[in-house]
Amino acid sequence: MKNKNLRYICSSCGHVESKWMGRCPECGQWNSFEEEVIVKEVKNNGNAVMDQSLRKLSDVSSSSSIRLSSGFDELDRVLGGGIMLPSSVIVGGEPGIGKSTLMLEALAYISKKDSVLYVSGEESPVQVKSRAERLDLDCENIYIYSNTNLESVVSQIEKIKPAVVVIDSIQTLFSSEVESIQGTITQIRACALALSLLAKKLNFCVFFIAHVTKDGNIAGPKIIEHMVDTVLYFESAENGVRLLRTSKNRFGSVDEIGFFSMDSKGLHGIKNPNEIFIMNREEENLPPGIAFTAAVEGTRTFIIELQALVVPAKSGLQRIYSDKIDISRVSRVAAILERHIGLHLSDKDIYVNIAGGVKVKDVSLELPLALAIYSSAFNRSLSEKTISFGELSLAAEVRNTASSSRMIKTARDAGFENIICPYENKKDGNLRVKTLKTAVKTAFALG
């Protein structure tokens, strides 16, 4: 092998150094650097599979790019309208969360019309067949190949020319042309790049099932995520519901979210997430500290229940506990309440939660969050027919949001009678407010 030397790559963030270091200067992780062999002269550098002809962009035909349905409306929504051909997708998630099940069910649906291939590097064909039978899937037209050698996998893909390929998992693949052991950064990157380029050449979609680290990030250098078109994360909510999110999508929005339930028959898409996040109560008034709002994730709008608990601080200093809403946002809302409403919170502990375990970043939850904290602090209940939304300025003004019309429609469809919203919404029947003080008076006058 000619012109070979070494470099070291951080397995957490992908930072490169010329010598080994105990702590990564980029992300701060300890003992994360792994050795990589640099080969300046390789047999196949991947460019051979790419179209290198020079032409005008207007002369390039886009007719070969099509979308396939996966059989799951939730998965199609997150992908931007279906599976794009050609493309490459990473699906990451904790062990046992349902990544392989989701992919196998999708392949069973696609195989009714198109050729598909399931490459298993962790399970034998018998184990995969057993899962398919348990899920009652039609696997007549699903090709399975249990091999971890990249060159062998490529030869099978070129032989059957499938529309969709699933690699389970990318960490098990290795190339005989790479001087590194299986599962290392060098191998993962080389295999991901080779298959991503092959997908563009042969016009198919490749799904890489990937392990995640203890922090919930996809294992391997960040550069792998830059190689693919879409990065999906499969996570579990507190009530057992599976959430499918995207952190990168070249063919759609990164704000979409898919909801799934899982039982002995596999994964099922949830069309009405309101059933998950809203608890049915017989009382007319809610318990103190509970407020409803509408959350927007991509094209979907659903109702969520905000929960707040305010108690005296044991140490005399305020502490905030919140893992579903950013702590800095909770602190800002608490400061607005203290300054403009006169609610003394500096010596109180504040606990904040969202029922169902979903994380929400929408700024429109600031008004209902303030109402929930006020409700808990004064032990006063809001009406179960009341819902609110709006962004709060530091001057305690209730500001409008871009998705307000969708929130109002969703709230009405869910049966809410009192909709407290920013003043700019001029639809009849809404309780329009300009300031937080007005919102508090309006909300608790209805309770």
Secondary structure, DSSP 4 states (H G I P E B T S, - for coil): --SEEEEEEETTT--EESS--SB-TTT--BS-EEEEEEESS-S--SGGGS------GGG---TT-EEE--S-HHHHHHHTSSEEESEEEEEEE-TTSSHHHHHHHHHHHHTTTS-EEEEESSS-HHHHHHHHHHTT---TTEEEE---BHHHHHHHHHHH--SEEEEE-GGG-B-TTSSS-TTSHHHHHHHHHHHHHHHHHHT-EEEEEE-B-TTSSBSS-THHHHHSSEEEEEEE-TTS-EEEEEEEETTS-SS-EEEEEEETTEEEE-S-THHHH----SSSBPPTTEEEEEEEETTEEEEEEEEEEEEE-SSSS-EEE-SSS-HHHHHHHHHHIIIII----TTEEEEEEETTS-----GGGHHHHHHHHHHHHTT-PPBTTEEE--EE-TT-BEE--TTHHHHHHHHHHTT--EEEEETT---TT-EEESBHHHHHHHHHH--
